[in-house]
Amino acid sequence: MSAHNDSHTSDDPVENVVKHIPVIIPAAGAVLIFLLAFIAVFMA
């Protein structure tokens, strides 16, 4: 039949971002929480 390319070494930028999502989302959440806490303390 036809030869399928099963190599998973694609340079898709979306796949490169999706690999890091489990790290990026908690890190962004932590930065946002500390930023909001800093603003709350600064405004008090």
Steps between C-alpha positions, in 0.01 A plus 500: 500500500613857551791582724385694804732742669472404867788719612380728780778753462280778369596864545143614558509810722167406656641166617803676644273727707263222606792300645569781748141584598501288823796710619396839364146513641588438869799735473284773350239440771762531773635823353147639473418410863820662630437807287147538632622445858768766453243744365265427793778559756617813319147646488428422867 
